[in-house]
Structures are given as C-alpha cells and as structure tokens.
Amino acid sequence: MPSIFSKIINREIPADIVFEDEVCMAFRDINPQAPVHVVIIPKKEIRSLADIAPADKEILGHLLVSAAKIAEKLKIDKNGYRVVINTNDDGGQTVFHIHLHLLGGRALKWPPG
C-alpha cells in the first residue's frame, strides 16, 4: 500500500510544495511544530533510515543539500534551523517513507521530545 508521501509525489493528494527536483520533493507540514516546518522526501520510496542501502547515499546527501537550499529560500539559514529524521516507532516515525523535517523560524529548545 503506498504511503501518504507516495500519494503526494504522484499528485493524488494536494500539498503546499516549496521545492521539487528529480530526486526529492519538499512541502509544508500539515501539523507544524515551528513557524517553518517543511518535510523533505525522496521520490524513491525508502521505508526508514534503518532500511537504507549503500546505493542510497547519493539520495541522502541530496536531501541534506536540498534542506540547506530550502532553508536559504525560506530565509531561516542565517538564524539557524534543525533537520530531524525520525526512525521507526520509538524514534517517532509515523509515515514509513524516509523523510527529513526542516524546522526553523524561532529558537529551538534542546533536548527535543
């Protein structure tokens, strides 16, 4: 069964897309945890960080480079931001299609959760 993120990639479900290229897509989170909260997903379906293969390193690097570009585009690059990957149930992953959360627009506290 395709994940909600696959349905967004296939344009079966609408999303507020802020960035897209041949490898990934980024859209605003529907339940934002910060003034800027963007989800960045690869177009290749990878279940979680625990399921990556050596061949996925190019995709994962691309996601991080894209996060930096998006942070600049959304003007949170100068003050700072956080990138989070939740992995599996105890890590807080709720959609099992690997994704990065880009959070910013305010001072973020530590530790999270």
URKA-V342496 format. One record per backbone hydrogen bond with DSSP energy under -0.5 kcal/mol. CO is the residue of the C=O (numbers start at 1). NH is the residue of the N-H. Records with the same first field share a line. If there is no record, write none. Layout:
# URKA-V342496
CO = NH / NH
This chain:
# URKA-V342496
3 = 7
4 = 8
5 = 9
6 = 10
7 = 12 / 13
8 = 11
15 = 17
16 = 28
19 = 26
23 = 43
24 = 21
25 = 41
26 = 18 / 19
27 = 39
29 = 32
35 = 37
36 = 104
37 = 29
38 = 102
39 = 27 / 41
40 = 100
41 = 25
44 = 46
46 = 98
48 = 51
49 = 52
53 = 56
54 = 57
56 = 60
57 = 61
58 = 62
59 = 63
60 = 64
61 = 65
62 = 66
63 = 67
64 = 68
65 = 69
66 = 70
67 = 71
68 = 72
69 = 73
70 = 74
71 = 76 / 77
72 = 75
76 = 80
80 = 105
82 = 103
84 = 101
87 = 91
88 = 93
89 = 92
94 = 96
95 = 97
98 = 42
100 = 40 / 102
101 = 84 / 103
102 = 38
103 = 82
104 = 36
